[in-house]
């Protein structure tokens, strides 16, 4: 089983159809839900995704969606949006509405975030589960283990030096005399 995409670039790299794009984008949103710091969230949109316009029929729509999410996430975490999301090729050529019907369209026209409106995408409630957390960001277990191993090596080395120094002072050390 393939791990969830960590960046929008990974979402685009894995997408070969609109249905697959939707699944990968949903997985990316699950990844975003687990992150709680501005730097980690900013990394998810930093790299420019490959263009999807040539891969499948709705590729232009997918490109616009990626750019809209990148700009919207950047606004939510109060960081500068990446340059790639302002490329003119990442705007849907004609308006797209998530819901059909005149009433739903009116709500979408009114309630769509500006990042989506700029790209001709209209949806009343796009999903972006961002919750910034105070304090230190969570550290993966393998990073903790590596840091602890390094700390333990430094501690043991200091103890060896201290023991060697004490033995030399007591005259029990193994000094080589010339």
Residue, then its C-alpha position, 0 to 999 in steps of 0.5 A: x500500500x502506498x503512503x498518503x501524499x505529503x505534498x501537492x506535487x505528489x498528488x499531481x505525480x500520482x494522478x492519471x485520471x480525475x477520479x484518481x486525482x480526487x482520491x489523492x487530493x482527499x489523502x493529502x487533506x488527511x495528511x494536512x489534518x495531522x500537521x500543526x505547524x506553519x513550516x510543515x504545512x508550508x512544505x506541503x505546497x512549496x514545490x510546483x506540481x507537474x501540470x495535469x492538463x495533458x494527462x486527462x481530459x479534466x487536467x485543467x480543472x485539476x491544475x486550477x484546484x491544486x493552485x487554489x488549495x495552495x493559495x488558500x492554505x498559505x492564506x490560512x497559515x499566514x505565509x506567502x503563497x508559492x509563485x507557481x500557484x499564480x501561473x495563468x495556466x492554472x486557471x480553469x478556462x470556464x467556470x466550474x461549480x461543485x453543485x448544480x442548481x440555481x440556488x446552489x450556484x448562488x451560494x457558491x458564488x457568494x461563499x467561495x473563498x477568493x483563492x478558488x474564485x480567482x481560478x473559476x472554481x466555485x464551491x460553497x465549502x471546500x475542505x481544508x482541515x488546518x489546525x495550528x497547534x501551539x508549542x513544539x511540532x510533533x517529532x517522528x519516532x525515528x527522529x526521536x530514536x536517532x536523537x536519543x542515540x546521539x545523546x547516549x553516545x555523547x554521554x558515554x564518551x564523556x563518562x569514558x573521558x572522566x574515568x580515564x582522567x580519574x585513573x590518570x590522577x590516581x596513577x592507575x592509568x595506562x600512560x605511555x612514557x617516552 
